[in-house]
Amino acid sequence: MLLSASSVAAYAMVVYILWVDHTVASAADQLFYLLLMFNSYFSISFTESLYGVRCLSDEAINVPLGFMYLGLPWLADQPFWFFLLMGAFFILAMCKYVNWLTRISANYFLRRKILANGLGALLGLAAAMAILYWDRPANIAVVATAVFAVANVQTLLIDPLYRHAPPKRD
């Protein structure tokens, strides 16, 4: 798992260094993407080791999520499209965990996961709309990345979403 996450992060850095225009907005978008990779490592490691849901509908969601992971670094120099795709990514991830509600008995964890993905979608779509209406892509990308960084501190350190044994509050 760590090798896969490292490979995707390395891929994103190569794309950024070789093919993306270097601006404040693209640097903020790239940092946002790397934070997403960091968070995804913990998310996938935790959910796959504890639950490992395998079904056709889950795979139907995982394939587009994977393509979005690969596509996001290419949009780092286009903040509107980057955050629009990021919002769509979180909406699709939210659908994945809504689908899991009927398959595993971890409602407390899944509700928190769905809420976290919903907030990620809201952040991505709000940033895209703000860029569209205020035309300050660098400022908005920096603020959105800072908000996402604080959210990562919250979900990974302060009130960990990915605990070894989720509490039984179903």
Secondary structure, DSSP 4 states (H G I P E B T S, - for coil): -HHHHHHHHHHHHHHHHHHS---HHHHHHHHHHHHHHHHHHHHHHHHHHHT----HHHHHHHHHHHHHHHHGGGGTT-HHHHHHHHHHHHHHHHHHHHHHTTTSS-HHHHHHHHHHHHHHHHHHHHHHHHHHHH--HHHHHHHHHHHHHHHHHIIIIIS-SS-SS-----
